[in-house]
Amino acid sequence: MANRRIMMNPSAAAELVGLFEYQLSMCKLKPDELCLVITDMAFNPVYSDACIGAALNLGASAYKQILPYDHPLPGKAMGAAWQEADLIVYMSTHRLHYHEQMGQALDNGARVLMAVQPLEVLSRLRALPEVIERTKSGARLLGGANRIRIQSKAGTDLVMERGDRPALAHYGVADEPGHLDFWGAGMVETAQLEGTTEGRLVLDVGDANFSFGRYMESAVEIDFREGKIVDIRGGLDALLLGDFLASFNDSTAFKAGHTSWGTDKRAQWHALIKAINPEPGTSGADIEAHYGNIQIELGSNNDINFKGKISSRTHLGLCCRNSSLWLDDTQVIDAGKFIPAELQ
């Protein structure tokens, strides 16, 4: 058999309690706290069952909230429950970090962790102190700068402004009050000011459109003016990208939403084509977190982390290796390698 699919038998949860217990302990879950586990009718039940077992093993109170998959979410009961929790862990087909009620929970001091990556990825990219510290250090550097410039030998030359947007550290654990994170993450991010992205992004052979689960087979050139794509050139990959963005019939799909760089040396660039993860796009954490890669995301940036202004049905990540990045006049990445010692 060439491929094997993600485990779906609920009995597998028994073997995964230890993994979730480790991650929840890194989220500083305490015996006197309430852990709310959120899932939906379509998501793999192994995740939520293992998480409940882990929270109970740590002595915390815990219960599960199951949402509908293809119907409107029950705002009143749902939001009220979120306000009571100390730690919220959600594994769902819904993008709950776009919901106002989740923002209110964070404002109340809740810690929130999204856990949706394949089980193999959750295990391999479990929280690691050095990734946490490296990512926090990168966010501090980003927070002291306004202008971001990205260049590459392939031809990329982009500039953008951060303004007063948050400089975000995502490192896979929700360890501080008001912090939302993504299990498997290792990246420094910001939503640049809308309209400030200018220049050319070149996706070289082997770079990734991780939202498609696809690596570039030939170069794709993308021109930005006033924060929006005005031209896409290249072969098949350019055709697919342009056709996909146009299919929304919405200009927001062509706007630059946010940018990031990866901080995890364990992340595997080839993860999208590994036989263990045959579903397209499922191992996006590996691509986004890959050490030294730089991402330009298209579409929405109005979630409760980024605090941007673009509301779009599109959220598509374009990730590049071997690129260089400057914060104001200070070079941070040189052809995919970090320059500051604290980021190495």
Contacts in CASP RR format, 6 or more apart in sequence:
PFRMAT RR
TARGET T0000
AUTHOR 0000-0000-0000
METHOD contacts of the structure
MODEL  1
MANRRIMMNPSAAAELVGLFEYQLSMCKLKPDELCLVITDMAFNPVYSDA
CIGAALNLGASAYKQILPYDHPLPGKAMGAAWQEADLIVYMSTHRLHYHE
QMGQALDNGARVLMAVQPLEVLSRLRALPEVIERTKSGARLLGGANRIRI
QSKAGTDLVMERGDRPALAHYGVADEPGHLDFWGAGMVETAQLEGTTEGR
LVLDVGDANFSFGRYMESAVEIDFREGKIVDIRGGLDALLLGDFLASFND
STAFKAGHTSWGTDKRAQWHALIKAINPEPGTSGADIEAHYGNIQIELGS
NNDINFKGKISSRTHLGLCCRNSSLWLDDTQVIDAGKFIPAELQ
2 275 0 8 1.000
3 275 0 8 1.000
3 276 0 8 1.000
3 278 0 8 1.000
4 275 0 8 1.000
4 276 0 8 1.000
4 278 0 8 1.000
5 278 0 8 1.000
5 279 0 8 1.000
6 44 0 8 1.000
6 118 0 8 1.000
6 119 0 8 1.000
6 277 0 8 1.000
6 279 0 8 1.000
6 282 0 8 1.000
7 44 0 8 1.000
7 46 0 8 1.000
7 119 0 8 1.000
8 44 0 8 1.000
8 46 0 8 1.000
9 46 0 8 1.000
10 45 0 8 1.000
10 46 0 8 1.000
10 49 0 8 1.000
12 46 0 8 1.000
12 119 0 8 1.000
13 45 0 8 1.000
13 46 0 8 1.000
13 49 0 8 1.000
13 50 0 8 1.000
13 53 0 8 1.000
14 50 0 8 1.000
16 46 0 8 1.000
16 47 0 8 1.000
16 50 0 8 1.000
16 119 0 8 1.000
17 50 0 8 1.000
17 53 0 8 1.000
17 54 0 8 1.000
17 57 0 8 1.000
18 50 0 8 1.000
18 54 0 8 1.000
18 57 0 8 1.000
19 50 0 8 1.000
19 54 0 8 1.000
19 122 0 8 1.000
19 123 0 8 1.000
19 126 0 8 1.000
20 50 0 8 1.000
20 51 0 8 1.000
20 53 0 8 1.000
20 54 0 8 1.000
20 55 0 8 1.000
21 53 0 8 1.000
21 54 0 8 1.000
21 57 0 8 1.000
21 58 0 8 1.000
22 126 0 8 1.000
22 127 0 8 1.000
23 54 0 8 1.000
23 113 0 8 1.000
23 115 0 8 1.000
23 122 0 8 1.000
23 126 0 8 1.000
23 127 0 8 1.000
23 173 0 8 1.000
23 183 0 8 1.000
24 35 0 8 1.000
24 51 0 8 1.000
24 54 0 8 1.000
24 55 0 8 1.000
24 58 0 8 1.000
24 60 0 8 1.000
24 87 0 8 1.000
24 89 0 8 1.000
25 58 0 8 1.000
26 126 0 8 1.000
26 127 0 8 1.000
26 173 0 8 1.000
26 175 0 8 1.000
27 87 0 8 1.000
27 89 0 8 1.000
27 111 0 8 1.000
27 113 0 8 1.000
27 173 0 8 1.000
27 174 0 8 1.000
27 175 0 8 1.000
28 111 0 8 1.000
28 175 0 8 1.000
29 35 0 8 1.000
29 55 0 8 1.000
29 58 0 8 1.000
29 60 0 8 1.000
29 86 0 8 1.000
29 87 0 8 1.000
30 58 0 8 1.000
30 60 0 8 1.000
30 86 0 8 1.000
31 58 0 8 1.000
31 59 0 8 1.000
31 60 0 8 1.000
32 60 0 8 1.000
33 60 0 8 1.000
33 61 0 8 1.000
33 86 0 8 1.000
33 87 0 8 1.000
34 60 0 8 1.000
34 61 0 8 1.000
34 62 0 8 1.000
34 84 0 8 1.000
34 85 0 8 1.000
34 86 0 8 1.000
34 87 0 8 1.000
35 51 0 8 1.000
35 55 0 8 1.000
35 60 0 8 1.000
35 61 0 8 1.000
35 62 0 8 1.000
35 85 0 8 1.000
35 86 0 8 1.000
35 87 0 8 1.000
35 88 0 8 1.000
35 89 0 8 1.000
36 62 0 8 1.000
36 63 0 8 1.000
36 65 0 8 1.000
36 81 0 8 1.000
36 82 0 8 1.000
36 84 0 8 1.000
36 85 0 8 1.000
36 87 0 8 1.000
36 88 0 8 1.000
36 89 0 8 1.000
37 48 0 8 1.000
37 51 0 8 1.000
37 52 0 8 1.000
37 55 0 8 1.000
37 62 0 8 1.000
37 63 0 8 1.000
37 64 0 8 1.000
37 65 0 8 1.000
37 89 0 8 1.000
37 90 0 8 1.000
37 91 0 8 1.000
38 48 0 8 1.000
38 64 0 8 1.000
38 65 0 8 1.000
38 67 0 8 1.000
38 88 0 8 1.000
38 89 0 8 1.000
38 90 0 8 1.000
38 91 0 8 1.000
38 92 0 8 1.000
38 96 0 8 1.000
39 45 0 8 1.000
39 47 0 8 1.000
39 48 0 8 1.000
39 64 0 8 1.000
39 65 0 8 1.000
39 66 0 8 1.000
39 67 0 8 1.000
39 90 0 8 1.000
39 91 0 8 1.000
39 92 0 8 1.000
40 66 0 8 1.000
40 67 0 8 1.000
40 68 0 8 1.000
40 69 0 8 1.000
40 92 0 8 1.000
40 93 0 8 1.000
40 94 0 8 1.000
41 66 0 8 1.000
41 67 0 8 1.000
41 68 0 8 1.000
41 69 0 8 1.000
42 69 0 8 1.000
42 70 0 8 1.000
42 93 0 8 1.000
43 91 0 8 1.000
43 92 0 8 1.000
43 93 0 8 1.000
43 116 0 8 1.000
44 91 0 8 1.000
46 119 0 8 1.000
47 91 0 8 1.000
47 115 0 8 1.000
47 116 0 8 1.000
47 119 0 8 1.000
48 64 0 8 1.000
48 66 0 8 1.000
48 91 0 8 1.000
51 62 0 8 1.000
51 89 0 8 1.000
51 91 0 8 1.000
51 115 0 8 1.000
52 62 0 8 1.000
52 63 0 8 1.000
52 64 0 8 1.000
53 62 0 8 1.000
55 61 0 8 1.000
55 62 0 8 1.000
55 87 0 8 1.000
56 62 0 8 1.000
60 86 0 8 1.000
60 87 0 8 1.000
65 78 0 8 1.000
65 81 0 8 1.000
67 73 0 8 1.000
67 74 0 8 1.000
67 78 0 8 1.000
67 92 0 8 1.000
67 94 0 8 1.000
68 74 0 8 1.000
69 93 0 8 1.000
73 94 0 8 1.000
73 99 0 8 1.000
75 101 0 8 1.000
78 101 0 8 1.000
79 101 0 8 1.000
79 104 0 8 1.000
79 105 0 8 1.000
82 88 0 8 1.000
82 101 0 8 1.000
82 102 0 8 1.000
82 104 0 8 1.000
82 105 0 8 1.000
82 110 0 8 1.000
83 101 0 8 1.000
83 104 0 8 1.000
83 105 0 8 1.000
83 108 0 8 1.000
83 110 0 8 1.000
85 105 0 8 1.000
85 110 0 8 1.000
86 110 0 8 1.000
86 111 0 8 1.000
87 110 0 8 1.000
87 111 0 8 1.000
87 112 0 8 1.000
87 113 0 8 1.000
87 174 0 8 1.000
88 102 0 8 1.000
88 105 0 8 1.000
88 110 0 8 1.000
88 111 0 8 1.000
88 112 0 8 1.000
88 113 0 8 1.000
88 174 0 8 1.000
89 112 0 8 1.000
89 113 0 8 1.000
89 114 0 8 1.000
89 115 0 8 1.000
90 96 0 8 1.000
90 112 0 8 1.000
90 113 0 8 1.000
90 114 0 8 1.000
90 115 0 8 1.000
91 114 0 8 1.000
91 115 0 8 1.000
91 116 0 8 1.000
92 116 0 8 1.000
95 303 0 8 1.000
96 102 0 8 1.000
96 114 0 8 1.000
97 112 0 8 1.000
97 114 0 8 1.000
97 180 0 8 1.000
97 303 0 8 1.000
97 304 0 8 1.000
97 305 0 8 1.000
98 300 0 8 1.000
98 302 0 8 1.000
98 303 0 8 1.000
98 304 0 8 1.000
99 304 0 8 1.000
100 304 0 8 1.000
102 112 0 8 1.000
102 180 0 8 1.000
102 304 0 8 1.000
103 304 0 8 1.000
105 112 0 8 1.000
106 112 0 8 1.000
106 178 0 8 1.000
106 179 0 8 1.000
106 180 0 8 1.000
106 304 0 8 1.000
107 178 0 8 1.000
109 177 0 8 1.000
109 178 0 8 1.000
110 177 0 8 1.000
110 178 0 8 1.000
111 174 0 8 1.000
111 175 0 8 1.000
111 176 0 8 1.000
111 177 0 8 1.000
111 178 0 8 1.000
111 179 0 8 1.000
111 180 0 8 1.000
112 174 0 8 1.000
112 178 0 8 1.000
112 179 0 8 1.000
112 180 0 8 1.000
112 181 0 8 1.000
113 172 0 8 1.000
113 173 0 8 1.000
113 174 0 8 1.000
113 180 0 8 1.000
113 181 0 8 1.000
113 182 0 8 1.000
113 183 0 8 1.000
114 180 0 8 1.000
114 181 0 8 1.000
114 182 0 8 1.000
114 183 0 8 1.000
115 122 0 8 1.000
115 183 0 8 1.000
116 182 0 8 1.000
116 183 0 8 1.000
117 125 0 8 1.000
117 183 0 8 1.000
117 184 0 8 1.000
117 282 0 8 1.000
117 283 0 8 1.000
117 284 0 8 1.000
117 285 0 8 1.000
118 276 0 8 1.000
118 277 0 8 1.000
118 279 0 8 1.000
118 282 0 8 1.000
118 283 0 8 1.000
120 276 0 8 1.000
120 277 0 8 1.000
121 184 0 8 1.000
121 271 0 8 1.000
121 277 0 8 1.000
121 282 0 8 1.000
121 283 0 8 1.000
121 285 0 8 1.000
121 286 0 8 1.000
122 183 0 8 1.000
122 184 0 8 1.000
124 266 0 8 1.000
125 172 0 8 1.000
125 183 0 8 1.000
125 184 0 8 1.000
125 264 0 8 1.000
125 266 0 8 1.000
125 267 0 8 1.000
125 285 0 8 1.000
125 286 0 8 1.000
125 289 0 8 1.000
126 183 0 8 1.000
126 184 0 8 1.000
127 171 0 8 1.000
127 172 0 8 1.000
127 173 0 8 1.000
127 183 0 8 1.000
128 264 0 8 1.000
128 266 0 8 1.000
131 171 0 8 1.000
131 186 0 8 1.000
131 263 0 8 1.000
131 264 0 8 1.000
131 266 0 8 1.000
132 171 0 8 1.000
132 172 0 8 1.000
132 173 0 8 1.000
132 175 0 8 1.000
133 342 0 8 1.000
134 263 0 8 1.000
134 342 0 8 1.000
134 343 0 8 1.000
135 169 0 8 1.000
135 170 0 8 1.000
135 171 0 8 1.000
135 186 0 8 1.000
135 187 0 8 1.000
135 188 0 8 1.000
135 263 0 8 1.000
136 169 0 8 1.000
136 171 0 8 1.000
137 340 0 8 1.000
137 342 0 8 1.000
137 343 0 8 1.000
138 169 0 8 1.000
138 188 0 8 1.000
138 263 0 8 1.000
138 332 0 8 1.000
138 340 0 8 1.000
138 342 0 8 1.000
138 343 0 8 1.000
139 167 0 8 1.000
139 168 0 8 1.000
139 169 0 8 1.000
139 188 0 8 1.000
140 167 0 8 1.000
141 188 0 8 1.000
141 327 0 8 1.000
141 330 0 8 1.000
141 332 0 8 1.000
141 340 0 8 1.000
141 343 0 8 1.000
142 162 0 8 1.000
142 167 0 8 1.000
142 188 0 8 1.000
142 190 0 8 1.000
142 327 0 8 1.000
143 162 0 8 1.000
143 167 0 8 1.000
143 190 0 8 1.000
144 167 0 8 1.000
144 327 0 8 1.000
145 162 0 8 1.000
145 327 0 8 1.000
145 328 0 8 1.000
145 330 0 8 1.000
146 161 0 8 1.000
146 162 0 8 1.000
146 163 0 8 1.000
146 328 0 8 1.000
147 159 0 8 1.000
147 160 0 8 1.000
147 161 0 8 1.000
147 162 0 8 1.000
147 326 0 8 1.000
147 327 0 8 1.000
147 328 0 8 1.000
148 159 0 8 1.000
148 160 0 8 1.000
148 161 0 8 1.000
148 162 0 8 1.000
148 190 0 8 1.000
148 192 0 8 1.000
148 259 0 8 1.000
148 325 0 8 1.000
148 326 0 8 1.000
148 327 0 8 1.000
149 157 0 8 1.000
149 158 0 8 1.000
149 159 0 8 1.000
149 325 0 8 1.000
149 326 0 8 1.000
150 156 0 8 1.000
150 157 0 8 1.000
150 158 0 8 1.000
150 159 0 8 1.000
150 201 0 8 1.000
150 259 0 8 1.000
150 294 0 8 1.000
150 296 0 8 1.000
150 323 0 8 1.000
150 324 0 8 1.000
150 325 0 8 1.000
150 326 0 8 1.000
151 157 0 8 1.000
151 158 0 8 1.000
151 323 0 8 1.000
151 324 0 8 1.000
151 326 0 8 1.000
152 202 0 8 1.000
152 204 0 8 1.000
152 320 0 8 1.000
152 322 0 8 1.000
152 323 0 8 1.000
152 324 0 8 1.000
152 335 0 8 1.000
153 322 0 8 1.000
153 335 0 8 1.000
154 202 0 8 1.000
154 203 0 8 1.000
154 204 0 8 1.000
154 219 0 8 1.000
154 320 0 8 1.000
154 322 0 8 1.000
155 200 0 8 1.000
155 202 0 8 1.000
156 200 0 8 1.000
156 201 0 8 1.000
156 202 0 8 1.000
156 320 0 8 1.000
156 323 0 8 1.000
157 199 0 8 1.000
157 200 0 8 1.000
158 197 0 8 1.000
158 198 0 8 1.000
158 199 0 8 1.000
158 200 0 8 1.000
158 201 0 8 1.000
158 224 0 8 1.000
158 296 0 8 1.000
159 196 0 8 1.000
159 197 0 8 1.000
159 198 0 8 1.000
159 199 0 8 1.000
160 192 0 8 1.000
160 193 0 8 1.000
160 196 0 8 1.000
160 197 0 8 1.000
160 198 0 8 1.000
160 227 0 8 1.000
160 256 0 8 1.000
160 259 0 8 1.000
161 192 0 8 1.000
161 193 0 8 1.000
161 196 0 8 1.000
162 190 0 8 1.000
162 192 0 8 1.000
162 193 0 8 1.000
163 193 0 8 1.000
165 190 0 8 1.000
165 191 0 8 1.000
165 192 0 8 1.000
165 193 0 8 1.000
165 306 0 8 1.000
165 307 0 8 1.000
165 308 0 8 1.000
166 190 0 8 1.000
166 191 0 8 1.000
166 305 0 8 1.000
166 306 0 8 1.000
166 307 0 8 1.000
167 188 0 8 1.000
167 189 0 8 1.000
167 190 0 8 1.000
168 188 0 8 1.000
168 189 0 8 1.000
168 190 0 8 1.000
168 305 0 8 1.000
168 306 0 8 1.000
169 188 0 8 1.000
170 181 0 8 1.000
170 182 0 8 1.000
170 185 0 8 1.000
170 186 0 8 1.000
170 187 0 8 1.000
170 188 0 8 1.000
170 189 0 8 1.000
170 305 0 8 1.000
171 181 0 8 1.000
171 185 0 8 1.000
171 186 0 8 1.000
171 263 0 8 1.000
172 181 0 8 1.000
172 182 0 8 1.000
172 183 0 8 1.000
172 184 0 8 1.000
172 185 0 8 1.000
172 186 0 8 1.000
173 181 0 8 1.000
173 183 0 8 1.000
174 180 0 8 1.000
174 181 0 8 1.000
180 304 0 8 1.000
180 305 0 8 1.000
182 285 0 8 1.000
183 285 0 8 1.000
184 264 0 8 1.000
184 285 0 8 1.000
184 289 0 8 1.000
185 285 0 8 1.000
185 288 0 8 1.000
185 289 0 8 1.000
186 262 0 8 1.000
186 263 0 8 1.000
186 264 0 8 1.000
186 267 0 8 1.000
186 285 0 8 1.000
186 288 0 8 1.000
186 289 0 8 1.000
187 260 0 8 1.000
187 261 0 8 1.000
187 262 0 8 1.000
187 263 0 8 1.000
187 288 0 8 1.000
187 289 0 8 1.000
187 295 0 8 1.000
188 260 0 8 1.000
188 261 0 8 1.000
188 262 0 8 1.000
188 263 0 8 1.000
189 258 0 8 1.000
189 259 0 8 1.000
189 260 0 8 1.000
189 305 0 8 1.000
189 306 0 8 1.000
190 258 0 8 1.000
190 259 0 8 1.000
190 260 0 8 1.000
190 306 0 8 1.000
191 257 0 8 1.000
191 258 0 8 1.000
191 301 0 8 1.000
191 306 0 8 1.000
191 307 0 8 1.000
191 308 0 8 1.000
192 256 0 8 1.000
192 257 0 8 1.000
192 258 0 8 1.000
192 259 0 8 1.000
194 227 0 8 1.000
194 255 0 8 1.000
194 257 0 8 1.000
194 308 0 8 1.000
194 309 0 8 1.000
194 310 0 8 1.000
195 226 0 8 1.000
195 227 0 8 1.000
195 228 0 8 1.000
195 255 0 8 1.000
195 256 0 8 1.000
196 227 0 8 1.000
197 224 0 8 1.000
197 227 0 8 1.000
197 228 0 8 1.000
197 256 0 8 1.000
197 296 0 8 1.000
198 224 0 8 1.000
198 225 0 8 1.000
198 226 0 8 1.000
198 227 0 8 1.000
199 223 0 8 1.000
199 224 0 8 1.000
199 225 0 8 1.000
200 221 0 8 1.000
200 222 0 8 1.000
200 223 0 8 1.000
200 224 0 8 1.000
201 221 0 8 1.000
201 222 0 8 1.000
201 224 0 8 1.000
201 296 0 8 1.000
201 318 0 8 1.000
201 320 0 8 1.000
202 219 0 8 1.000
202 220 0 8 1.000
202 221 0 8 1.000
202 222 0 8 1.000
203 209 0 8 1.000
203 216 0 8 1.000
203 219 0 8 1.000
203 220 0 8 1.000
203 222 0 8 1.000
203 237 0 8 1.000
203 318 0 8 1.000
203 320 0 8 1.000
204 216 0 8 1.000
204 219 0 8 1.000
204 320 0 8 1.000
204 321 0 8 1.000
204 322 0 8 1.000
205 216 0 8 1.000
205 217 0 8 1.000
205 218 0 8 1.000
205 219 0 8 1.000
206 215 0 8 1.000
206 216 0 8 1.000
206 217 0 8 1.000
206 321 0 8 1.000
207 215 0 8 1.000
207 216 0 8 1.000
207 318 0 8 1.000
207 319 0 8 1.000
207 320 0 8 1.000
207 321 0 8 1.000
208 214 0 8 1.000
208 215 0 8 1.000
208 216 0 8 1.000
208 269 0 8 1.000
208 272 0 8 1.000
208 287 0 8 1.000
208 318 0 8 1.000
208 319 0 8 1.000
209 215 0 8 1.000
209 216 0 8 1.000
209 237 0 8 1.000
209 241 0 8 1.000
209 316 0 8 1.000
209 317 0 8 1.000
209 318 0 8 1.000
209 319 0 8 1.000
210 272 0 8 1.000
210 281 0 8 1.000
210 284 0 8 1.000
210 287 0 8 1.000
210 288 0 8 1.000
210 317 0 8 1.000
210 319 0 8 1.000
211 281 0 8 1.000
211 315 0 8 1.000
211 316 0 8 1.000
211 317 0 8 1.000
212 240 0 8 1.000
212 241 0 8 1.000
212 244 0 8 1.000
212 280 0 8 1.000
212 281 0 8 1.000
212 316 0 8 1.000
213 272 0 8 1.000
213 280 0 8 1.000
213 281 0 8 1.000
213 284 0 8 1.000
214 237 0 8 1.000
214 240 0 8 1.000
214 272 0 8 1.000
214 280 0 8 1.000
215 272 0 8 1.000
215 273 0 8 1.000
216 237 0 8 1.000
217 236 0 8 1.000
217 237 0 8 1.000
218 234 0 8 1.000
218 235 0 8 1.000
218 236 0 8 1.000
218 237 0 8 1.000
219 234 0 8 1.000
220 232 0 8 1.000
220 233 0 8 1.000
220 234 0 8 1.000
220 235 0 8 1.000
220 237 0 8 1.000
220 238 0 8 1.000
220 241 0 8 1.000
221 231 0 8 1.000
221 232 0 8 1.000
221 233 0 8 1.000
221 234 0 8 1.000
221 238 0 8 1.000
222 229 0 8 1.000
222 231 0 8 1.000
222 232 0 8 1.000
222 233 0 8 1.000
222 241 0 8 1.000
222 318 0 8 1.000
223 229 0 8 1.000
223 230 0 8 1.000
223 231 0 8 1.000
223 232 0 8 1.000
224 230 0 8 1.000
224 256 0 8 1.000
227 255 0 8 1.000
227 256 0 8 1.000
228 251 0 8 1.000
228 254 0 8 1.000
228 255 0 8 1.000
228 256 0 8 1.000
229 245 0 8 1.000
229 254 0 8 1.000
229 255 0 8 1.000
229 256 0 8 1.000
229 298 0 8 1.000
232 238 0 8 1.000
232 241 0 8 1.000
232 242 0 8 1.000
244 316 0 8 1.000
245 253 0 8 1.000
245 254 0 8 1.000
245 298 0 8 1.000
245 314 0 8 1.000
245 316 0 8 1.000
246 253 0 8 1.000
248 312 0 8 1.000
248 313 0 8 1.000
248 314 0 8 1.000
250 312 0 8 1.000
250 313 0 8 1.000
250 314 0 8 1.000
252 299 0 8 1.000
252 300 0 8 1.000
252 310 0 8 1.000
252 311 0 8 1.000
252 312 0 8 1.000
252 314 0 8 1.000
253 298 0 8 1.000
253 299 0 8 1.000
253 312 0 8 1.000
253 313 0 8 1.000
253 314 0 8 1.000
253 316 0 8 1.000
254 298 0 8 1.000
254 299 0 8 1.000
255 298 0 8 1.000
255 299 0 8 1.000
255 310 0 8 1.000
255 312 0 8 1.000
256 296 0 8 1.000
256 297 0 8 1.000
256 298 0 8 1.000
256 299 0 8 1.000
257 297 0 8 1.000
257 298 0 8 1.000
257 299 0 8 1.000
257 300 0 8 1.000
257 301 0 8 1.000
257 306 0 8 1.000
257 308 0 8 1.000
257 310 0 8 1.000
258 297 0 8 1.000
258 301 0 8 1.000
258 306 0 8 1.000
259 294 0 8 1.000
259 295 0 8 1.000
259 296 0 8 1.000
259 297 0 8 1.000
260 288 0 8 1.000
260 294 0 8 1.000
260 295 0 8 1.000
260 297 0 8 1.000
261 292 0 8 1.000
261 293 0 8 1.000
261 294 0 8 1.000
261 295 0 8 1.000
261 325 0 8 1.000
261 332 0 8 1.000
261 333 0 8 1.000
262 288 0 8 1.000
262 289 0 8 1.000
262 290 0 8 1.000
262 291 0 8 1.000
262 292 0 8 1.000
262 293 0 8 1.000
262 294 0 8 1.000
262 295 0 8 1.000
263 289 0 8 1.000
263 291 0 8 1.000
263 292 0 8 1.000
263 343 0 8 1.000
264 289 0 8 1.000
264 290 0 8 1.000
264 291 0 8 1.000
265 291 0 8 1.000
267 285 0 8 1.000
267 286 0 8 1.000
267 287 0 8 1.000
267 288 0 8 1.000
267 289 0 8 1.000
267 290 0 8 1.000
267 291 0 8 1.000
268 274 0 8 1.000
268 283 0 8 1.000
268 286 0 8 1.000
268 290 0 8 1.000
269 286 0 8 1.000
269 287 0 8 1.000
269 290 0 8 1.000
269 293 0 8 1.000
269 321 0 8 1.000
271 277 0 8 1.000
271 283 0 8 1.000
271 284 0 8 1.000
271 286 0 8 1.000
271 287 0 8 1.000
272 280 0 8 1.000
272 281 0 8 1.000
272 283 0 8 1.000
272 284 0 8 1.000
272 286 0 8 1.000
272 287 0 8 1.000
274 283 0 8 1.000
277 283 0 8 1.000
287 293 0 8 1.000
287 319 0 8 1.000
288 295 0 8 1.000
288 317 0 8 1.000
288 319 0 8 1.000
290 319 0 8 1.000
290 321 0 8 1.000
292 321 0 8 1.000
292 333 0 8 1.000
292 336 0 8 1.000
292 337 0 8 1.000
292 338 0 8 1.000
293 319 0 8 1.000
293 320 0 8 1.000
293 321 0 8 1.000
293 323 0 8 1.000
293 336 0 8 1.000
294 319 0 8 1.000
294 320 0 8 1.000
294 323 0 8 1.000
294 325 0 8 1.000
294 333 0 8 1.000
294 336 0 8 1.000
295 317 0 8 1.000
295 318 0 8 1.000
295 319 0 8 1.000
295 320 0 8 1.000
296 317 0 8 1.000
296 318 0 8 1.000
296 320 0 8 1.000
297 315 0 8 1.000
297 316 0 8 1.000
297 317 0 8 1.000
297 318 0 8 1.000
298 314 0 8 1.000
298 315 0 8 1.000
298 316 0 8 1.000
298 317 0 8 1.000
298 318 0 8 1.000
299 310 0 8 1.000
299 312 0 8 1.000
299 314 0 8 1.000
299 315 0 8 1.000
299 316 0 8 1.000
300 310 0 8 1.000
300 311 0 8 1.000
300 312 0 8 1.000
300 313 0 8 1.000
300 314 0 8 1.000
300 315 0 8 1.000
301 308 0 8 1.000
301 309 0 8 1.000
301 310 0 8 1.000
302 308 0 8 1.000
302 309 0 8 1.000
302 310 0 8 1.000
302 311 0 8 1.000
321 336 0 8 1.000
322 335 0 8 1.000
322 336 0 8 1.000
323 333 0 8 1.000
323 335 0 8 1.000
323 336 0 8 1.000
324 331 0 8 1.000
324 333 0 8 1.000
324 334 0 8 1.000
324 335 0 8 1.000
324 336 0 8 1.000
325 331 0 8 1.000
325 332 0 8 1.000
325 333 0 8 1.000
326 332 0 8 1.000
331 339 0 8 1.000
332 338 0 8 1.000
332 339 0 8 1.000
332 340 0 8 1.000
332 343 0 8 1.000
333 339 0 8 1.000
338 344 0 8 1.000
END
